[in-house]
Every structure is written in C-alpha cells, then in structure tokens.
Amino acid sequence: MPQSATTTPAAPPCASSFNPQDWAILARHWYPVARIQDVQQTPVTARLLDVPLVLFRSSEGLCVARDVCPHRGVPLSMGRLDGDALVCAYHGLRFGSDGRCRKIPAQPELKPAARLNLTHYPAIERYGLIWTCLAPDEASEIPPMPSWDDPAHQTILPEPVDIAGSAGRQVEGFVDVAHFAFVHAAAFADPDNSVVPSYDTEFTDFGLRTHYASSVSNYPQGLQHLAPPDFVWLRVFEVYPPFSARLTVHFPAVGLLNILNAACPVSATRTRLFVPITRNFDTGSPLEPVYAFNAQIFAEDQALIERQWPLQLPLDPHEEAHFAADRSSLGYRRLLREMGLSFKSAPT
C-alpha cells in the first residue's frame, strides 16, 4: 500500500451491519468488488463490508478508496476523471491513483496536507475482476483459479448478481448438492433423480474439498441428449473461506468446466456475486447461451437465498436440522466457526 495514501487502521463503519468481531475477521480477506471491464472512463461505486468504495482508473493506474472526499465528505464517485486524477465534484480537489491529493484549485500554491489523502486500499486484477482487502496487513490469499490463464481454456465472465441475502447463505447453497432436483429442475437437473449418493469431504490447508459423483447431467435441459448413457458426472467443490468456492465439473471426453463462486459481502445481508468461468470444450461456440444458462441457475438459487431465515448463516450446529447429504455444508460452517466468526447481529 503506498505510503502516500491514508493508512487509517481498518475499523467497521459507524453503521456496520456486522458485529465488530466478525467485521475485523472478514476485513482480512480479499473480495472482488467490480469487473475490470466496468472500471474504465468514469468512477465506479462499490460497497464492501458496509464500506462505500470508489474505483477509478487514471493514466497512472487503478485506485480503490473510500467513496468520500476527506475535505467535505462528498462522494468521490460524483466526480470525474481528468487524465491522471479523479476530480472531486464539490471543490475540484485532484486525487491520484496512489490516493494522494495532488492539487487544491482554490489554493493552487498550497501543498495539500496528508489529511487530504484518501483512505486507499490495495487493488489486484485477477480473473477479470478487481479484488481488494480492507485490512491488507493481515490479508489472506486470493482464491486460485489456474484454468483462467490456461490457453486451452476459454474465459467467460457474466455480469455480477446482486442478492438480498448473506454471502454465507449464498456460498453454502453453491456447494449444496441436495437441492439440484428441486431448485434446478428447469435448468439442468432431473426432478425424479433426487437421491444424493454418499460422497467424500476433506478438510485441507485452504479450506474444504468435496468429490461428488452422480448421474445428474450438467448439460442444459435442451442438450441433455449429449450426455453419454451411464456417464458418471464428477463435481469437485473447493471452498476457500470465508466466501469463495470453486466447482470443477468433469464433462465427457475430458471436458472441464470451472466456476469460481466469489461472493462479495456488501453487508451482513446483501451480496454481490461474481462468477468467472472457464471451459476447455465448445470454445468456439457463442457465449450468449452460456450467459443465459448461468443467469437462470443463479436466479433459481437467488429466489431461495433471499427467503431463508435467519438471513445470516447459522453457525451453531443445533440451530438448524441436518442430514447426511449436508456434509459439505456442515464442513463449511465448521470452517467459519474455526475462523472465529459468529454471524450474530450487530448491536443496535
């Protein structure tokens, strides 16, 4: 993090929806806050752990900062880009991509004080996304997705999905295999094939890995005829707590589909979901059907996530009932508990 930027210790905002302990733990991790392609000619807003952010790209580079001018509190996202700087809409103060105030137009001869520098966060561009961390001195690693840089794989990046539900509920739903026949019957699953075969889940140095083999095809309903008879579909889930997971689906003829479920916790009960995808088959086919298929699946999940109660994922094992097919879900909840998270509501 550049020394010229304001380095205020990470702390939850006054109106945080997280309890302070959870916020401090979650702030140590990297999250995607925007697609690279969406941060170009104008400032872009985002929100992470209740902190409002502005993202902008000047001629000098990319900046992620709190979306507030340190002079009079106007959102910097109301400003404009001018070459190497973001110009505040209120008094025209100019800020570089390092977060430093470069100029005060009302007093151009005055060297801006350090207090006028932005609260500035690191920015890493990976998998078509911009990632940041609010407590970078203690940051974990960005979840890996090796296939993104593999020339044999096609990269696909749908639009983000905004969910009125918690990131924990969303990630748990992503690794849940028992809901296919009931939630995704219109997209790809078989409503008459609801039995979940026994599967293995293991704890790893990064989190959790599950190998799930079943007869449920991953082809869209209109393409189910492409699945060879008696083909066993292997789905490998890897969970990177707190809010990322990767699914690798093994298709016929050594086909591989990789989906990174990267949930950005906007607040305790709101999530912006980013989903980088790669595949090593059908790489010359149009992408519109892929976008439509994935939008359908995540919309089907979203309809349930937004109605679950409590909104935050319960981490007490006794708060909800469970059965054997919940092995991955229970492993994920255990990882979150071991991180010190509680997901109890913030005091009012």
Secondary structure, DSSP 8 states (H G I E B T S, - for coil): --TTSB-------TT-SB-HHHHHHHTTS-EEEEEGGGSSSS-EEEEETTEEEEEEEETTEEEEEESS-TTT---GGGSEEETTEEE-TTT--EE-TTS-EEE-TTSTTS---GGGS-BEE--EEETTEEEE-SSGGG-------GGGG-TTSEEE----EEESS-HHHHHHHHH--TTHHHHSTTTT--TT-------EEEE-SSSEEEEEEES---S-GGGGGGS-TT--EEEEEEEETTTEEEEEEEETTTEEEEEEEEEEEEETTEEEEE--EEESSSTTS-SHHHHHHHHHHHHHHHHHHTT-SSSS---STTSS---GGGHHHHHHHHHHHHTT----B---
